[in-house]
């Protein structure tokens, strides 16, 4: 037994210089997708196996282009440093053993406005003289960087380059920040836009303004961070802020998407037009005692409420509120509206689609009997139990007939819990987090809108016909 054990140990510790004995890799290439120049990437890793039957010694493991490309590599705990010539020497991998390799990238600037291919090879030179290579590749994109920004006058963000925001953007009272068409802002975790003055996003149907998180990698193989909520902190319009416009703007993967603080309800706080707020870890759009217009817009998938209104003067028209938040079953409503003490409410909903997973996604609260609680739904599809109002009650309204609460409204059957509200849409995929809230052929929102309250184009800039659909998309 001793002889056999010694023989086994001797064989396992022997190293071959035969060209036929090769290493095996868990990947043939390391892909870092699209990354920003001058910004360190997350770490990727792979395994190197020896299944050859004999030990293999690597005389060197090195980057083919040395320090020219910005790739950084750690091999089995050894960093390929500049002092070592960006290589590790005499790395031994015994038979049936393995080592792990870690790769990061901080790419230099390209000087070009579009993403550029950025490659190198990690070269394993075996003692036999055989070279084996793992391709390292990414697309790198030059970007502007904002560490923090305080705006005291008129300021414009434009151009084709993406902008990475590492600190908060503050728009002071009396100042205006304009974000031009096609501009994308990538916000680092915890960053937001605080507006005390005015914010104008001027996207177009073909070139939306996009506000999103800065993670371009994946949480899991199937799930990019861009599809995960809570990546940045959203937009806050403070009390002194008025006449804000978000047009053809895509806001997603935030905590709260947009928050509107209480203000003078005789002046418009925000007009959200042909825009999307999607996938929020808080509320999608939260408005407290302010004047708000939401037209041709989609607010969807929030842990809190998609639209949360407390008092004020609020109109939504041709809007889709879709509550399919996938990460928590205790998600809020698609629509919550309420009055309060000294918070009178005037709420109007025209030609809209309000639905979701729950049997009831519309919540209305009259929290103060002395404040106005005036609401109306017209030519809309809403997922809530059908409301029957006795003729001798005003349900909190003063001098307004009950029949004005709901006019030509389709109440979705709350017993429909098989396909739930998903049937309205082209795609609701909770497994991959992909959603397409354009209307499906099965949706009863098709042709349900009223021509009286119709808008000429939909969220995507397409012309509506003479029988407009409820919601922001015309099928």
C-alpha positions as CSV (number, residue, x, y, z in Angstrom):
1,X,0.0,0.0,0.0
2,X,2.8,2.4,0.9
3,X,4.5,1.7,-2.5
4,X,1.2,2.3,-4.3
5,X,0.6,5.5,-2.5
6,X,4.1,6.8,-3.2
7,X,3.7,5.8,-6.8
8,X,0.4,7.7,-7.0
9,X,1.8,10.8,-5.4
10,X,4.8,10.7,-7.7
11,X,2.6,10.4,-10.8
12,X,0.3,13.3,-9.7
13,X,3.3,15.6,-9.0
14,X,4.9,14.9,-12.4
15,X,4.6,17.5,-15.2
16,X,4.5,16.8,-18.9
17,X,6.1,18.8,-21.7
18,X,4.3,16.9,-24.3
19,X,2.5,19.2,-26.9
20,X,-0.5,16.8,-26.9
21,X,-1.4,17.6,-23.2
22,X,-3.5,20.8,-23.1
23,X,-5.5,22.9,-20.8
24,X,-9.3,23.1,-20.9
25,X,-11.2,26.4,-20.3
26,X,-14.7,27.1,-19.0
27,X,-15.0,29.7,-21.7
28,X,-13.3,30.5,-25.0
29,X,-13.8,34.2,-24.6
30,X,-14.6,36.7,-21.8
31,X,-17.3,39.1,-22.9
32,X,-17.7,42.4,-21.1
33,X,-20.4,43.7,-23.5
34,X,-20.6,47.5,-23.8
35,X,-18.7,49.5,-21.2
36,X,-17.7,53.1,-20.7
37,X,-14.2,54.4,-21.4
38,X,-12.3,55.4,-18.2
39,X,-14.8,53.6,-16.0
40,X,-13.7,50.3,-14.3
41,X,-15.9,47.3,-15.2
42,X,-17.3,44.7,-12.8
43,X,-15.1,41.6,-12.6
44,X,-15.6,38.6,-14.8
45,X,-14.0,35.2,-14.1
46,X,-13.4,31.8,-15.7
47,X,-11.8,28.5,-14.8
48,X,-8.8,26.8,-16.3
49,X,-8.8,22.9,-15.9
50,X,-6.2,20.3,-16.4
51,X,-7.8,17.1,-17.6
52,X,-4.8,15.9,-19.5
53,X,-3.7,13.1,-17.2
54,X,-0.4,14.8,-16.3
55,X,0.6,18.0,-14.6
56,X,1.0,21.0,-16.8
57,X,3.3,23.9,-16.1
58,X,2.7,27.3,-17.8
59,X,6.0,29.0,-18.4
60,X,4.0,32.2,-18.7
61,X,0.5,33.6,-18.7
62,X,0.4,37.1,-20.2
63,X,-1.7,39.7,-22.0
64,X,-0.8,39.7,-25.7
65,X,-0.8,43.5,-25.8
66,X,0.7,44.2,-22.4
67,X,-0.6,47.4,-20.9
68,X,-2.0,48.9,-24.1
69,X,-5.7,47.9,-23.7
70,X,-6.5,48.5,-20.1
71,X,-7.4,44.9,-19.2
72,X,-6.4,43.8,-15.7
73,X,-5.9,40.1,-14.9
74,X,-5.5,38.0,-11.7
75,X,-4.4,34.4,-12.2
76,X,-4.9,32.2,-9.2
77,X,-4.2,35.1,-6.8
78,X,-1.3,36.5,-8.9
79,X,-1.9,39.9,-10.4
80,X,-0.4,40.5,-13.8
81,X,1.3,43.8,-12.7
82,X,3.3,46.3,-14.7
83,X,6.4,45.4,-12.6
84,X,6.1,41.8,-13.7
85,X,5.7,42.8,-17.3
86,X,1.9,42.0,-17.2
87,X,2.6,38.3,-16.9
88,X,2.8,35.4,-14.4
89,X,5.5,32.8,-14.7
90,X,5.8,29.1,-13.8
91,X,2.1,28.5,-13.0
92,X,1.6,24.9,-12.2
93,X,-1.8,23.1,-12.7
94,X,-1.7,19.5,-11.5
95,X,-3.7,16.8,-13.1
96,X,-7.4,17.0,-12.3
97,X,-6.8,20.4,-10.7
98,X,-7.9,23.9,-11.8
99,X,-7.2,27.6,-11.3
100,X,-9.5,30.6,-11.5
101,X,-8.8,33.7,-13.5
102,X,-10.3,37.2,-12.9
103,X,-10.6,39.9,-15.6
104,X,-11.5,43.6,-15.4
105,X,-11.2,46.5,-17.8
106,X,-10.7,50.2,-17.7
107,X,-10.5,51.2,-21.3
108,X,-8.9,54.3,-22.7
109,X,-10.9,56.8,-24.6
110,X,-11.6,56.1,-28.2
111,X,-12.1,59.6,-29.5
112,X,-15.2,58.4,-31.4
113,X,-18.8,58.9,-30.5
114,X,-19.9,55.3,-31.2
115,X,-19.0,52.1,-29.3
116,X,-15.8,50.5,-30.6
117,X,-14.5,47.0,-30.4
118,X,-11.8,46.5,-27.7
119,X,-9.9,43.2,-27.6
120,X,-6.9,41.5,-26.2
121,X,-5.8,37.9,-25.7
122,X,-4.8,36.2,-22.5
123,X,-2.0,33.9,-23.6
124,X,-1.2,30.6,-21.8
125,X,2.3,29.5,-22.9
126,X,2.8,25.9,-21.8
127,X,6.2,24.4,-21.0
128,X,5.9,22.4,-24.2
129,X,5.9,25.7,-26.2
130,X,2.2,25.4,-27.1
131,X,0.2,28.6,-26.8
132,X,-3.5,28.6,-25.8
133,X,-5.5,31.8,-25.8
134,X,-8.7,33.1,-24.3
135,X,-10.1,36.1,-26.1
136,X,-11.0,39.2,-24.0
137,X,-13.4,41.5,-25.7
138,X,-15.8,44.4,-25.1
139,X,-17.3,47.3,-26.9
140,X,-16.1,50.5,-25.2
141,X,-18.0,53.8,-25.4
142,X,-16.7,57.2,-24.6
143,X,-18.8,59.1,-22.1
144,X,-19.1,62.4,-20.4
145,X,-18.9,62.2,-16.6
146,X,-20.7,64.5,-14.1
147,X,-19.4,64.1,-10.6
148,X,-22.0,66.5,-9.3
149,X,-23.8,69.5,-10.9
150,X,-25.5,72.5,-9.5
151,X,-27.4,74.6,-12.1
152,X,-28.0,78.3,-11.4
153,X,-29.0,79.5,-14.9
154,X,-30.0,77.9,-18.2
155,X,-28.1,74.7,-18.9
156,X,-28.3,72.2,-21.7
157,X,-27.4,68.5,-21.8
158,X,-27.1,67.3,-25.4
159,X,-25.0,65.4,-27.8
160,X,-24.5,61.7,-28.9
161,X,-22.2,60.7,-26.0
162,X,-23.8,59.1,-23.0
163,X,-23.4,61.0,-19.7
164,X,-22.6,59.2,-16.5
165,X,-23.8,60.9,-13.3
166,X,-21.9,60.1,-10.1
167,X,-23.4,62.8,-8.0
168,X,-26.7,64.5,-7.7
169,X,-27.9,67.1,-10.2
170,X,-29.5,70.1,-8.6
171,X,-31.5,72.7,-10.5
172,X,-31.8,75.8,-8.4
173,X,-34.9,78.1,-8.3
174,X,-35.0,80.3,-11.3
175,X,-32.8,78.0,-13.4
176,X,-33.7,75.6,-16.2
177,X,-32.1,72.3,-17.2
178,X,-32.9,71.2,-20.7
179,X,-32.2,67.7,-21.9
180,X,-32.2,67.4,-25.6
181,X,-33.5,64.6,-27.9
182,X,-31.6,61.4,-27.9
183,X,-29.6,62.1,-24.7
184,X,-29.1,59.3,-22.3
185,X,-28.1,59.9,-18.7
186,X,-26.6,56.9,-16.7
187,X,-27.1,57.5,-12.9
188,X,-24.9,55.9,-10.3
189,X,-26.7,54.2,-7.4
190,X,-28.3,56.8,-5.1
191,X,-28.0,59.7,-7.5
192,X,-31.0,61.8,-8.5
193,X,-32.2,65.1,-10.1
194,X,-33.4,67.6,-7.5
195,X,-35.5,70.3,-9.2
196,X,-36.2,73.6,-7.5
197,X,-36.3,75.5,-10.8
198,X,-37.4,73.9,-14.0
199,X,-36.6,70.7,-16.0
200,X,-37.4,70.2,-19.6
201,X,-36.8,66.9,-21.4
202,X,-37.3,67.4,-25.2
203,X,-37.3,63.9,-26.6
204,X,-38.9,62.9,-29.9
205,X,-40.6,59.8,-31.1
206,X,-37.5,58.5,-32.8
207,X,-35.0,59.9,-30.2
208,X,-36.3,59.6,-26.6
209,X,-34.5,61.1,-23.7
210,X,-33.5,58.2,-21.5
211,X,-32.8,58.3,-17.7
212,X,-31.5,55.0,-16.3
213,X,-28.9,53.4,-14.0
214,X,-25.2,53.1,-14.9
215,X,-24.9,49.3,-14.5
216,X,-24.5,47.8,-18.0
217,X,-23.6,44.3,-16.7
218,X,-25.9,41.5,-15.6
219,X,-27.1,40.5,-12.2
220,X,-27.7,37.0,-13.5
221,X,-27.0,35.6,-17.0
222,X,-30.6,36.3,-18.0
223,X,-31.1,39.5,-16.0
224,X,-29.3,42.8,-16.9
225,X,-29.1,45.3,-14.1
226,X,-31.0,47.7,-16.4
227,X,-34.1,45.5,-15.8
228,X,-33.7,45.6,-12.0
229,X,-35.5,48.3,-10.0
230,X,-33.8,50.7,-7.5
231,X,-30.7,51.4,-9.6
232,X,-30.9,55.2,-9.0
233,X,-33.1,57.6,-7.1
234,X,-35.3,59.3,-9.7
235,X,-36.5,62.9,-10.0
236,X,-37.9,65.2,-7.3
237,X,-39.8,68.4,-8.2
238,X,-39.7,70.5,-5.1
239,X,-42.3,73.1,-3.9
240,X,-40.8,76.0,-5.9
241,X,-40.7,74.1,-9.2
242,X,-43.3,74.7,-11.9
243,X,-43.8,74.3,-15.7
244,X,-41.7,71.1,-15.9
245,X,-42.1,69.1,-19.1
246,X,-41.0,65.5,-19.8
247,X,-41.7,64.7,-23.4
248,X,-40.8,61.4,-25.1
249,X,-38.8,60.5,-22.0
250,X,-38.0,57.0,-20.8
251,X,-37.4,56.8,-17.0
252,X,-36.7,53.3,-15.6
253,X,-35.2,51.1,-12.9
254,X,-35.4,53.9,-10.2
255,X,-36.4,54.0,-6.6
256,X,-39.2,56.6,-7.0
257,X,-39.6,57.5,-10.6
258,X,-40.9,61.1,-10.2
259,X,-42.0,62.8,-7.0
260,X,-44.0,66.1,-7.1
261,X,-44.1,68.1,-3.9
262,X,-47.1,70.1,-2.9
263,X,-47.4,73.5,-4.5
264,X,-49.9,76.1,-6.0
265,X,-52.5,74.0,-7.8
266,X,-53.3,77.0,-10.1
267,X,-50.0,76.5,-11.9
268,X,-48.9,73.4,-13.7
269,X,-46.3,71.4,-11.8
270,X,-45.5,68.8,-14.5
271,X,-46.7,67.7,-17.9
272,X,-45.7,64.1,-18.6
273,X,-46.2,63.6,-22.3
274,X,-45.5,60.5,-24.5
275,X,-43.3,59.2,-21.8
276,X,-42.6,56.0,-19.8
277,X,-41.9,55.4,-16.1
278,X,-41.1,51.8,-15.6
279,X,-39.8,49.4,-12.9
280,X,-39.6,51.4,-9.7
281,X,-38.8,50.2,-6.2
282,X,-41.0,52.9,-4.8
283,X,-43.8,54.8,-6.6
284,X,-43.8,55.5,-10.3
285,X,-45.3,59.0,-10.1
286,X,-46.1,60.5,-6.8
287,X,-48.0,63.8,-6.6
288,X,-49.1,65.7,-3.5
289,X,-51.4,68.7,-3.9
290,X,-50.2,69.9,-7.3
291,X,-51.4,70.4,-10.8
292,X,-50.4,67.5,-13.0
293,X,-51.0,66.4,-16.6
294,X,-50.2,62.9,-17.7
295,X,-50.9,62.3,-21.4
296,X,-50.0,59.4,-23.8
297,X,-47.8,57.9,-21.1
298,X,-47.1,54.5,-19.6
299,X,-46.4,54.1,-15.8
300,X,-45.8,50.4,-15.0
301,X,-44.3,47.9,-12.6
302,X,-43.8,49.5,-9.2
303,X,-43.4,48.2,-5.7
304,X,-45.4,51.2,-4.5
305,X,-48.2,52.7,-6.6
306,X,-47.8,53.3,-10.3
307,X,-49.6,56.6,-9.8
308,X,-50.1,58.0,-6.3
309,X,-52.2,61.2,-6.0
310,X,-52.9,63.0,-2.8
311,X,-55.1,66.1,-3.4
312,X,-54.4,68.5,-6.2
313,X,-55.7,68.9,-9.8
314,X,-54.7,65.9,-11.8
315,X,-55.7,64.8,-15.3
316,X,-54.6,61.6,-17.0
317,X,-55.5,61.1,-20.7
318,X,-54.7,58.2,-23.0
319,X,-52.5,56.7,-20.2
320,X,-51.6,53.1,-19.4
321,X,-51.2,52.2,-15.8
322,X,-50.0,48.6,-15.6
323,X,-49.1,47.0,-12.3
324,X,-47.1,43.9,-12.9
325,X,-44.2,44.5,-10.5
326,X,-42.4,41.1,-10.4
327,X,-40.1,41.2,-7.3
328,X,-42.7,41.5,-4.5
329,X,-46.3,40.2,-4.2
330,X,-47.1,43.1,-1.8
331,X,-46.9,45.5,-4.7
332,X,-49.1,48.7,-4.6
333,X,-52.0,49.7,-6.7
334,X,-51.9,50.8,-10.3
335,X,-53.8,54.0,-9.2
336,X,-54.2,55.4,-5.8
337,X,-56.1,58.7,-5.3
338,X,-57.2,60.5,-2.2
339,X,-58.0,63.8,-0.7
340,X,-57.0,64.9,2.8
341,X,-57.3,67.7,5.3
342,X,-56.8,70.9,3.3
343,X,-56.0,68.7,0.3
344,X,-59.0,68.9,-2.0
345,X,-58.9,66.6,-5.0
346,X,-60.0,67.2,-8.6
347,X,-59.1,64.0,-10.6
348,X,-60.0,63.3,-14.2
349,X,-59.2,60.1,-16.2
350,X,-60.0,59.9,-19.9
351,X,-59.4,57.2,-22.5
352,X,-57.0,55.3,-20.2
353,X,-56.2,51.6,-19.3
354,X,-55.6,50.8,-15.7
355,X,-54.9,47.1,-14.9
356,X,-52.5,44.7,-13.2
357,X,-52.2,41.3,-11.4
358,X,-54.6,42.0,-8.5
359,X,-58.4,41.8,-8.7
360,X,-58.6,45.5,-7.7
361,X,-55.8,47.8,-8.8
362,X,-57.7,51.1,-8.3
363,X,-57.9,52.6,-4.8
364,X,-59.8,55.8,-4.0
365,X,-59.8,57.2,-0.4
366,X,-61.9,60.1,0.9
367,X,-59.9,60.9,4.0
368,X,-61.4,64.2,4.8
369,X,-65.2,65.0,4.4
370,X,-64.6,68.7,4.5
371,X,-62.3,68.7,1.4
372,X,-63.4,68.2,-2.1
373,X,-63.2,64.6,-3.4
374,X,-64.1,65.1,-7.1
375,X,-63.1,62.3,-9.4
376,X,-64.3,61.1,-12.8
377,X,-63.4,58.2,-15.1
378,X,-64.5,58.5,-18.8
379,X,-64.2,55.9,-21.6
380,X,-61.6,53.9,-19.7
381,X,-60.9,50.3,-18.9
382,X,-60.2,49.8,-15.2
383,X,-59.5,46.6,-13.2
384,X,-61.7,47.1,-10.1
385,X,-65.1,45.7,-9.0
386,X,-68.0,47.4,-10.8
387,X,-69.2,50.4,-8.8
388,X,-72.9,50.9,-8.3
389,X,-73.8,54.3,-6.8
390,X,-77.3,54.8,-5.3
391,X,-79.1,57.8,-6.8
392,X,-79.7,59.3,-3.4
393,X,-76.0,59.5,-2.5
394,X,-73.3,61.8,-3.7
395,X,-70.4,59.6,-2.6
396,X,-68.6,62.6,-1.2
397,X,-69.1,64.9,-4.1
398,X,-70.9,68.2,-3.6
399,X,-73.4,69.3,-6.3
400,X,-72.1,66.8,-8.8
401,X,-74.4,63.9,-10.0
402,X,-73.2,60.4,-9.3
403,X,-73.4,59.5,-12.9
404,X,-70.3,61.7,-13.5
405,X,-68.1,59.4,-11.5
406,X,-68.0,56.8,-14.2
407,X,-69.1,57.4,-17.7
408,X,-68.7,54.7,-20.4
409,X,-66.3,52.7,-18.2
410,X,-65.4,49.0,-18.7
411,X,-64.9,47.4,-15.3
412,X,-62.7,44.3,-15.7
413,X,-64.1,41.2,-14.1
414,X,-62.2,40.6,-10.9
415,X,-63.0,36.9,-11.1
416,X,-60.7,36.8,-14.1
417,X,-57.5,35.7,-12.3
418,X,-56.2,33.2,-14.9
419,X,-54.6,35.7,-17.4
420,X,-55.4,38.7,-15.2
421,X,-54.6,42.0,-16.8
422,X,-51.9,40.4,-19.0
423,X,-54.4,39.7,-21.8
424,X,-54.3,43.4,-22.7
425,X,-50.6,43.4,-23.8
426,X,-48.3,42.0,-26.3
427,X,-45.8,40.6,-23.7
428,X,-45.7,40.2,-19.9
429,X,-42.8,37.8,-19.1
430,X,-42.1,37.7,-15.4
431,X,-39.3,35.2,-15.9
432,X,-37.1,37.3,-18.2
433,X,-38.5,40.7,-17.0
434,X,-39.4,41.7,-20.6
435,X,-42.6,43.6,-21.1
436,X,-44.3,45.1,-24.1
437,X,-47.4,47.2,-23.1
438,X,-48.7,47.7,-26.6
439,X,-52.2,46.3,-27.0
440,X,-52.7,42.7,-28.0
441,X,-55.5,41.6,-30.3
442,X,-57.4,40.2,-27.2
443,X,-57.6,43.5,-25.4
444,X,-61.0,45.1,-24.9
445,X,-59.3,48.5,-24.7
446,X,-59.1,48.4,-28.5
447,X,-61.5,51.0,-29.9
448,X,-62.9,51.7,-26.4
449,X,-61.7,55.3,-26.2
450,X,-63.9,58.4,-26.9
451,X,-63.2,60.5,-29.9
452,X,-64.2,63.5,-27.7
453,X,-61.1,63.0,-25.6
454,X,-58.8,61.5,-28.2
455,X,-55.2,62.7,-28.8
456,X,-54.0,62.7,-32.4
457,X,-51.0,60.5,-31.8
458,X,-50.0,57.7,-29.4
459,X,-47.0,57.2,-27.1
460,X,-44.9,56.1,-30.1
461,X,-46.0,59.0,-32.3
462,X,-48.3,57.0,-34.4
463,X,-51.6,58.4,-35.7
464,X,-54.8,57.3,-34.0
465,X,-57.8,56.3,-36.0
466,X,-61.4,57.5,-35.6
467,X,-62.0,54.8,-33.0
468,X,-59.2,55.5,-30.5
469,X,-58.0,52.8,-28.2
470,X,-57.9,53.2,-24.4
471,X,-54.4,53.6,-23.1
472,X,-51.3,55.2,-24.5
473,X,-50.8,52.8,-27.4
474,X,-52.9,52.7,-30.6
475,X,-53.0,49.1,-32.0
